[in-house]
Amino acid sequence: MSQIQRSPEQWFAEAAHWYAEKHQGCPWCKGANCVYKSSRRGLTEYRCGTCDFLVCLDGKIGRYFMGPGTTRRTVPTMHALAVFGPEESGPRSKR
């Protein structure tokens, strides 16, 4: 199923699965150790610190909400520039 065709409820179930089974993983960017779960006042939320994916359940009204993540590309650090040089951004660069 493509990302667009999923309902917020399906995304919530997927986020709960990735959080529990994939080491706090994100179903949007597929990253690990990047999702934060919070529960307060009947609201349960999964938020990715890497791509800003967000899905939540408002238990008081029984509705799910979802905000898609974004693709982020980090800029090389000064250490990466020192190791690889300014023309190269990392070990995957073509030489």
Buried (B, 14 or more C-beta within 10 A) or exposed (E): EEEEEBEBBBBBBBBBEBBEEBEBBBBBBEBEEBBEEEEEEEEBBBBBEBBBBBBBBBEEEEEBBBBEBEEEEEEBEEEBBEEBEEEBBEEEEEE
